[in-house]
Amino acid sequence: MNVLVNLFKDNIKTVVPIVAVVLVLNFTLVPLGTALIARFLVGSVLIIIGLSLFLFGVEIGITPMGSLTGSSLVKTNRLSIVLLGGLILGFLISIAEPGLMVLAYQVDFVTLSEISSWTLLIVVSIGLAIMVSLGFLRVVVHMSLKLFLLLCYLIIFVLAFFTQPEFLAIAFDASGATTGILYKR
């Protein structure tokens, strides 16, 4: 039960500043009306409750399974199996991410299916799978996280110079959507 209380506290710390900003804007620059503010406040409370319960379920159900899977991969002592496991898990986790699915359907709609939702889902999931495998490799070869992130961001920014501007927004939104709401404290 202590885990659930901590999750409630964490989610309150996350949501309350946003609520405060909206309330300040409502009473100063942009009056939204009593009904809309009431719905916003009720929605904020429901977000705190729902997110806390969801993360509690993750903490007691999915996290132990992930730990067992990770320790089993490492016990094989074969780099190829660890990297392949990273590829498969990274792909499956990313393609099932609801936030990425929503983004993919929005991009499909806005581009009139020029970029199909499945294309975006698969390309982003492959990219995340490669990054998960590279992250595993970074741990095995004892590379500094700062150096790894620096190299990754350098590659991303160099590639951004060769990309059309309208695709940059999609790419950066997709990278945020793949992380979802899960985090490790």
N, C-alpha and C positions, 0 to 999 in steps of 0.2 A: 504494500500500500504506500510505502514511502516513495517508491518510484513514481506512482501516479501523482502524489502531492508535488514532487519535484517537477514533473512535466507540466502540471497546472501552473506552477510558479514561473517556469521558463516561458510558457506560452502567454501568460499575463504580461510578463516583461517585454515580450515581443509585440503584442497587439496594442497594449495601452498607449505607447508613444504615437502610433498611427491614429488611434482614436483621438488623442489629445490634439494632434495637428489638424485633423478634420474638424473638431469642435472649435478650435481657435479660428480656423478659416470661416466656419459657419457664422460665428458671432462677430467677425470683423469684416472680411472682404466679400464672401460669397454666401449669403443666406440661402440655405437649402430648404427651409420649411420644416415645421414640426414633425409632420408625418414621415418625411424622408429621413430625418435625423433619428427618429424613434426606430425605424426599420434598421438603420445603420447600427445603432447601439445593440438592438436585439441580435442582429447578425454577428456583431463582434463577440458577444457573449457565447453565441452558438459555435463560432469558430474556435474559441478557446476550449470549450467543452469537447467538441468533436475532434479537434486536432490532438488534444490531450489523450482522449480515449483511443484514437487511432495509433498514436505513438506508443501508448501503453501496450496495445496489442502487438505492435512490432517488437517492442522490448521483450515481451514474454514469449512470443511465438517465433518470430522470424530471426531475431538476432542470435539466439542459441543455435538455430539451424545453420546460419551463416558461419558462425564460429566453428562448428563441427566440420562443415564443408571445407573451410579454409585450412583447418589443422590437418584434415585428411589429404588435401592437395600437397601440403608442405611435407608430410610424412613420406610421400612417394620418392622424395629426393631426386626427382627428374625435372629439370628445367623445362623441357618440352611439354610435359604434362601440366606444369604450373601455368605456363604461358597459354597453352590451349584452353585450360580451365578458365583463365582470365578472359580469353576471347569469347568463349561460349557464354559464360556468366554475364560478362559485360553486355553482350548483344541481347541476351534474353531479358535482362533487367531493364535495359534501355527501351527496348521495343514494347515492353509492357507498361511503361511509365505513362500514367494518365495525362500528365501535363504536356508531354511530348505529343501524345495523340491529339489533344485539343489544338496545339499549335499546328500540327500537320494538317488537320482539317481546315483550320483558318487560312493557312497558306494556300491550300488547294482551292478554297472558295475565292480568295482574293485574286489569285493568279488565273482564275478560270480554268483550272486543272492543267495549266502549263507545268506546274510543279505538283505532281500528284501527291496525295497524302502518304501513299505507300512508299513512293520514292524517297520522300523526306524521312520517313520513319526508318527505312532500311539504311540510308546513307548515314544518318546521325547515329544509329545503333552500331553500325560498323566502325565509325569513328570512335565512339565511346569504347567499344570492345578493344580496339587497338590501344587506346590510352590506358585502359585497365591492365592490359598485358605489359605495356611499357612501364606502368607503375610497379607491377610485380617484378619486372626485370630490374628496375631501379633499386628495389629493396635487396635483391639478390646480389647485385654488383656493388652495393653500399655507396650509391651515388647520393650526394647531398640533395635534399628536397629543394633547396633554394636554387641550386644549379639546374636541376631537372626542370623546374618551373620556368626559370629564365630561358632555357633552351626552347621549351615548348612555346612560350609566348613570343620569342623571337621568330620562330617558324610561322606562327599564326599571323604576326604582324607583317612579315615579308609576303606571305600568301595574300594578305588583305590588299596589298598594293596591286595585285593582279586580278582582283575580283571586282565585278560590277558593284557599285554602291548599294543598289537595292538588295543584293544578296547578303551584304554584311549584316544588316539588321536581322535577317532570317537566321544567319549563322550564329550570331551572338544570342538571339532569343532561344535557339535550339540548344545551345550549350547550357543555358540556364534551366531550360525545361527538363533536361536529362537528369539533373540532380534531384529534382522533386523536393519533397519536404523533409526527407530523412536526413538526419545529421547524427554525428557521434559526439556526445558530451565528453 
